[in-house]
């Protein structure tokens, strides 16, 4: 009986040893690499996001960033600077603070206190803000641009100069990063000027002189508060003697917005002077 048990144990050990020997000798089957089609079987959302809003990441695909999968690869999520390098913006820390979802990298939202990150790309805008001081200069970039590439309407913060002004009219004169440097095109409608300069606009509109046919920007060209000289258009219209005696055009022609429209003389009669006494004859 004891000999039978020993024989049975030896037979088991022999079979185990034979199995191990065969398993070790059998060649390992190579594992096929994962494809993008494999990823979507378990990870539905990232491929969907990538297809809809992936930007250039869409061209890379899942396996272009994630080289392997656990347990074969312990850290399948790469660092952004593995690919993004060579520019000041890529040296910033905390990429995911702004690019919250790497599968939709251009859907960027900010808190309202972000400026430094913006400066690495938008150098022209910050230069304009600093060289042209205004209340805009004191604000963080994300105060207005809380979503990347968002250009807010001016009327979100500012009331229009008049009820006639549309939202699009603001940008015809004001640039957001240098709002006090007011410039405009030669064909800017005079109604935009009238929003602040209505008395002048009313005078010009009622004028029968040729000036009344011009838009404000025809004379006040390109830059706000630019006041031209009459000679810029009219040259020297009178002989030198008259020009020397009356060097200020308005002495004769009144103001440019209401030329030659002098008020009528007073209708009141002039006071009568006492008659002169005749000299007395000498006695």
Phi, psi and omega per residue, in radians:
X1 nan -0.794 3.133
X2 -1.117 -0.675 3.136
X3 -1.138 -0.571 3.137
X4 -1.183 -0.720 3.128
X5 -1.106 -0.726 -3.140
X6 -1.125 -0.663 3.131
X7 -1.154 -0.691 3.138
X8 -1.131 -0.768 -3.140
X9 -1.107 -0.698 -3.139
X10 -1.144 -0.636 3.115
X11 -1.146 -0.690 3.116
X12 -1.121 -0.822 3.130
X13 -1.051 -0.654 -3.135
X14 -1.138 -0.759 3.141
X15 -1.142 -0.728 3.118
X16 -1.103 -0.782 -3.132
X17 -1.105 -0.677 3.128
X18 -1.144 -0.682 3.140
X19 -1.144 -0.789 -3.129
X20 -1.114 -0.683 3.135
X21 -1.117 -0.704 -3.123
X22 -1.229 -0.720 -3.123
X23 -1.125 -0.672 -3.138
X24 -1.234 -0.540 -3.094
X25 -1.407 -0.431 -3.083
X26 -1.216 2.306 3.138
X27 -1.177 2.413 3.118
X28 -1.217 2.333 3.112
X29 -1.331 2.205 3.137
X30 -1.163 2.390 -3.134
X31 -1.458 2.270 -3.137
X32 -1.166 2.400 3.130
X33 -1.146 2.606 3.133
X34 -1.241 2.577 3.085
X35 -2.067 2.960 3.101
X36 -1.033 -0.566 3.122
X37 -1.173 -0.499 3.096
X38 -1.234 -0.647 -3.055
X39 -1.091 -0.708 -3.050
X40 -1.178 -0.284 3.132
X41 -1.117 -0.562 -3.134
X42 -1.993 -0.545 -3.041
X43 -1.946 1.495 -3.043
X44 -1.326 -0.719 -3.007
X45 -1.177 -0.868 -3.094
X46 -1.002 -0.816 3.103
X47 -1.082 -0.585 3.107
X48 -1.162 -0.805 3.101
X49 -1.067 -0.738 -3.111
X50 -1.082 -0.749 -3.125
X51 -1.178 -0.605 -3.063
X52 -1.460 -0.735 -3.010
X53 -2.499 0.650 -3.049
X54 -1.418 -0.228 -3.083
X55 1.023 -2.395 3.120
X56 -1.250 -0.337 3.061
X57 -1.086 -0.466 3.131
X58 -1.051 -0.596 -3.126
X59 -1.259 -0.441 -3.102
X60 -1.395 -0.720 -3.124
X61 1.375 3.040 -3.085
X62 -1.052 -0.905 -3.010
X63 -1.316 -0.206 3.058
X64 -1.246 -0.469 3.090
X65 -1.792 -0.796 -3.063
X66 -1.655 1.642 -3.082
X67 -1.523 1.395 3.141
X68 1.944 3.066 -3.053
X69 -2.516 2.489 3.058
X70 -1.006 2.577 0.076
X71 -1.507 -0.053 -3.129
X72 -1.093 -0.737 3.118
X73 -2.057 2.202 -3.069
X74 -1.324 -0.640 -3.103
X75 -2.146 1.547 -3.057
X76 -1.400 -0.211 -3.109
X77 -1.624 2.033 -3.055
X78 -1.415 2.893 3.006
X79 -1.425 2.529 -3.108
X80 -1.044 -0.666 -3.071
X81 -1.333 0.079 2.956
X82 -1.126 -0.563 -3.134
X83 -1.984 -0.688 -3.031
X84 -1.608 1.846 -3.107
X85 -2.676 2.860 3.039
X86 1.653 -0.010 3.107
X87 -2.289 2.638 -3.115
X88 -0.972 -0.622 -3.105
X89 -1.097 -0.583 -3.095
X90 -1.339 -0.170 3.099
X91 -1.476 -0.153 -3.132
X92 -1.188 2.583 3.093
X93 -1.609 2.746 3.062
X94 1.253 0.908 -3.116
X95 -0.949 -0.703 -3.031
X96 -1.295 -0.091 3.029
X97 -1.161 -0.527 3.126
X98 -1.933 -0.846 3.109
X99 -1.544 1.334 -2.923
X100 -1.167 -0.526 -3.131
X101 -2.177 1.912 -3.107
X102 -1.124 -0.238 3.098
X103 -1.492 -0.222 3.011
X104 -2.309 1.155 -2.909
X105 -1.140 -0.390 -3.096
X106 -1.694 0.047 2.995
X107 -1.550 1.588 -2.968
X108 -2.023 2.203 3.034
X109 -2.125 2.631 -3.058
X110 -2.215 2.767 2.824
X111 -1.268 3.024 -3.043
X112 -1.551 0.270 -3.085
X113 -2.191 0.534 -3.078
X114 -1.781 2.228 3.035
X115 -2.420 -0.857 -2.995
X116 -0.984 -0.708 -3.139
X117 -1.122 -0.601 -3.117
X118 -1.203 -0.557 -3.041
X119 -1.151 -0.371 -3.107
X120 -1.234 -0.328 3.119
X121 -2.036 -0.688 -2.972
X122 -1.747 1.131 -3.062
X123 -1.264 -0.607 -3.118
X124 -1.138 -0.724 -3.096
X125 -1.150 -0.749 -3.117
X126 -1.217 -0.554 3.079
X127 -1.119 -0.733 3.110
X128 -1.112 -0.733 3.139
X129 -1.099 -0.723 -3.074
X130 -1.350 -0.537 -3.132
X131 -1.466 -0.289 -3.123
X132 -2.228 1.455 -3.015
X133 -1.095 2.349 3.055
X134 -2.772 -3.118 3.083
X135 -1.127 -0.447 3.088
X136 -1.118 -0.556 -3.105
X137 -1.065 -0.577 -3.072
X138 -1.386 -0.169 -3.096
X139 -1.574 2.623 2.965
X140 -1.244 2.659 -3.138
X141 -0.964 -0.738 -3.049
X142 -1.334 -0.071 3.033
X143 -1.098 -0.677 3.085
X144 -1.693 -0.727 -3.058
X145 -1.792 1.276 -3.106
X146 -1.368 -0.201 3.005
X147 -2.184 2.361 -3.087
X148 -0.998 2.357 -3.139
X149 1.249 0.111 3.081
X150 -1.384 2.270 3.051
X151 -1.979 1.791 -3.049
X152 -1.243 2.754 3.045
X153 -1.319 2.448 -3.118
X154 -1.012 -0.605 -3.064
X155 -1.250 -0.043 3.003
X156 -1.142 -0.521 3.134
X157 -2.050 -0.579 -2.990
X158 -1.927 2.416 3.020
X159 -1.374 2.488 3.086
X160 -1.154 2.736 -3.115
X161 -1.128 -0.503 3.105
X162 -2.650 2.902 -3.131
X163 -1.181 -0.362 -3.113
X164 -1.373 -0.260 -3.071
X165 -1.421 2.300 3.045
X166 -1.588 2.907 -3.114
X167 -1.022 -0.704 -3.096
X168 -1.185 -0.326 -3.096
X169 -1.221 -0.470 -3.088
X170 -0.976 -0.776 -3.023
X171 -1.326 -0.110 3.076
X172 -1.278 -0.370 -3.134
X173 -2.128 -0.567 -3.034
X174 -1.940 2.339 2.976
X175 -1.742 2.353 -2.969
X176 -1.025 -0.617 -3.058
X177 -1.628 -0.008 3.042
X178 -2.644 1.105 -2.947
X179 -1.165 -0.404 -3.120
X180 -1.479 -0.255 3.078
X181 -1.504 1.417 -2.998
X182 -1.403 2.083 3.078
X183 -2.301 2.796 -3.078
X184 -2.752 2.866 3.135
X185 -1.430 2.844 -3.104
X186 -1.174 -0.369 -3.120
X187 -1.780 0.356 3.120
X188 -1.073 2.226 -3.120
X189 -1.074 2.427 -3.110
X190 -1.132 -0.397 -3.139
X191 -1.092 -0.471 3.092
X192 -1.208 -0.658 3.085
X193 -1.198 -0.641 -3.097
X194 -1.092 -0.372 3.133
X195 -1.017 -0.572 3.116
X196 -1.937 -0.469 -3.029
X197 -2.037 0.941 -3.020
X198 -1.183 -0.776 3.132
X199 -0.999 -0.714 3.118
X200 -1.165 -0.740 3.135
X201 -1.078 -0.724 3.140
X202 -1.117 -0.733 3.096
X203 -1.050 -0.821 -3.093
X204 -1.136 -0.693 -3.126
X205 -1.141 -0.577 -3.128
X206 -1.492 -0.189 -3.069
X207 -1.164 2.448 3.085
X208 -1.658 -0.047 3.108
X209 -1.389 2.930 -3.104
X210 -1.085 -0.477 3.109
X211 -1.000 -0.529 -3.104
X212 -1.157 -0.251 3.137
X213 -1.576 -0.123 -3.070
X214 -1.655 2.626 2.935
X215 -1.354 2.735 -3.088
X216 -0.954 -0.704 -3.057
X217 -1.198 -0.225 3.106
X218 -1.126 -0.731 3.116
X219 -1.608 -0.767 -3.109
X220 -1.599 1.270 -2.897
X221 -1.329 2.310 2.852
X222 1.195 -0.555 -3.013
X223 -2.353 2.317 3.138
X224 -1.051 2.492 -3.140
X225 1.244 0.180 3.058
X226 -1.382 2.041 3.138
X227 -1.962 2.010 -3.082
X228 -1.364 2.855 2.991
X229 -1.570 2.556 3.137
X230 -0.989 -0.630 -3.099
X231 -1.155 -0.326 3.127
X232 -1.051 -0.552 3.106
X233 -1.868 -0.669 -2.960
X234 -1.692 -0.096 -3.128
X235 1.097 -2.472 3.090
X236 -1.945 1.670 -2.959
X237 -1.421 -0.222 -3.061
X238 -2.158 2.838 3.063
X239 -1.019 2.716 -3.049
X240 -1.003 -0.608 -3.123
X241 -1.103 -0.750 3.123
X242 -1.182 -0.733 -3.132
X243 -1.108 -0.612 3.117
X244 -1.222 -0.647 -3.109
X245 -1.335 -0.594 -3.129
X246 -2.215 1.324 -3.067
X247 -1.240 -0.350 3.139
X248 -1.735 2.004 -3.056
X249 -0.988 -0.647 -3.078
X250 -1.149 -0.269 3.092
X251 -1.079 -0.535 3.127
X252 -1.877 -0.632 -2.986
X253 -1.792 0.126 -3.103
X254 1.103 -2.517 -3.061
X255 -1.737 2.747 -3.030
X256 -1.086 -0.463 -3.098
X257 -1.520 -0.133 -3.090
X258 -2.595 0.988 -2.994
X259 -1.043 2.370 2.958
X260 1.016 0.353 -3.118
X261 -1.824 1.243 -3.112
X262 -1.400 2.526 3.115
X263 -1.158 2.609 3.133
X264 -1.114 2.726 3.130
X265 -1.097 2.687 -3.114
X266 -1.087 2.424 -3.135
X267 -1.424 -0.131 3.138
X268 -1.210 2.467 3.118
X269 -1.283 2.536 3.091
X270 -1.237 2.497 -3.139
X271 -1.086 2.431 3.140
X272 -1.327 2.423 3.112
X273 -1.618 2.595 -3.136
X274 -1.189 2.438 -3.140
X275 -1.129 2.536 3.137
X276 -1.279 2.442 3.110
X277 -1.313 2.470 3.078
X278 -1.306 2.419 3.123
X279 -1.088 2.423 -3.139
X280 -1.285 2.477 3.086
X281 -1.262 2.533 3.114
X282 -1.256 2.389 3.091
X283 -1.229 nan nan
